[in-house]
């Protein structure tokens, strides 16, 4: 998919890839939306955030777990 993208550096591709899987593809150079992979949330027991605090909570929970 990335071969047809223009205007993007390698960085967004690297940031959207984890363990060989693509988790998102930027639509704009400066995205204003956050997308998540439902299977990862389900596996970790996370729920879709309704507030900024709920959005940040999984990151804090994962901090330091590698």
Phi, psi and omega in degrees: 000322185291340184296334181266359180279139174232151179088003179245138175278179178293335185303310179300324178295315179298319182289338182264002183244132177220125181051042176079002180250138176277128179256340174198163174231124181294138177267324176236164177293329183236081186290146178245015180231156177237127178246149178229158178268114186303321182297325178291316178298316180299314181298322182272352180080021179273152175246156179299131183286142175248343179227166178299319179300319178292329179290320182282332185307313179298325178295318178294322180295323182278341183305129177084359180265000178079000000 
